């Protein structure tokens, strides 16, 4: 048999050669760039074009450095606007970022606008400051702000908010001290008597005590409480005690204003407040406490041409006595009795000495008004066994009770209850609060 030799098959080209034939080498060159940017690029496109290499994600940084498909690096964007390192700064979500300078300008404008809106209150706060260079400079600066604010009508929003809150004219600086007119004495119009006058007695006549007014559950004694921060704790104790009596009614609550007094009507005008509330509430008794913020030499609301010396000097004491008289006259002329809670002994010896001087002025004036003014001496009431300051006192059971606050000035609730009991005791002596029980049982 003859062997059959198969025909020789053609050789196939290598795979690499076949791939080169399918994909020519020309495609490995740089890609053809578009003729120009689109007329209206989308927000995302702007963000992708405008990001700096430092701000882009890793994939974008790789494309930027190597170019698409290994080509040349991308050219920087040509958009206009604020640039940093030649590029517009955008956040990752496409928002345009602002520089620190722009933020600073916005903050300054906001502060100026806020100062103009609050100018009236700032001017009053500067006026209420203690005398000195700081107050003078603050008044000069805020006065200019008030004029600009008023010219631009930027003080109107604050006034509207205050009116809505019931605080009309809260920024008005009022230092007027209006004293009630003295009672008029009508001259006798009848015929002149021919009866010989009796020789006046050489025995001094004591002050005449008026008859006690009777109060009943149907005609209750109305009591109003006002003053600085020292009246707040005792005031609420008095309100609770009044709530337990069927013949006493608290009206107006406790009208306590921190940091106020009789020397600074520019801070809070108590003369105006007392005149308004006495007319509105018609109380029979007004409980007051002032002086805790009055132990300094500066006063506002002085009469024209009046000057005063330092605290407790003769001229200062005379002016403070005049103000105490104005307050008591307003209340007495309205038919009410004044119960003035004196200043207590405090932890500071120098401040205790100041309070003692203020108590002497008020107590001397109260003694001139028997049946119309009562002075509650808390200075000795809260003194310790050695006559000095103490935070604890013994109660009726012999237990030590904390009666003073930690600041060494104000009262704890137990101390307020002590004052309330003394006030109630004085009211029972001044008025008839119990005879109605006899008529009820009869």
Secondary structure, DSSP 8 states (H G I E B T S, - for coil): --------------HHHHHHHHS-GGGGS-----SS--TT--HHHHHHHH--TTTS-HHHHHHHHH-GGG----------S--BTTB--B-TTS-B---HHHHHHHHHHHHHHHHHHTHHHHHHHHHTS-SSHHHHHHHHHHHHHHHHHHHTTTTHHHHHHHHHTT-TTTT------------------S----S------SS----------B-BTTB-EEEEEEESTHHHHHHHHHHHHHHT-TTEEEEEEEEE-TT--SS-TTT--HHHHHHHHHHHH--SEEEEE--TT--SS--SS--TT----STTSHHHHHHHHHHHHHHHHHHHHTT-EEEEE-----S-HHHHHHHHHHHHHHHHHHHTSTTTEEEE-HHHHTB-TTSSB-SEEE-TTS-EEE-B-TTSSSB-HHHHHHHHHHHHHHHHHHSB-SHHHHHHH-
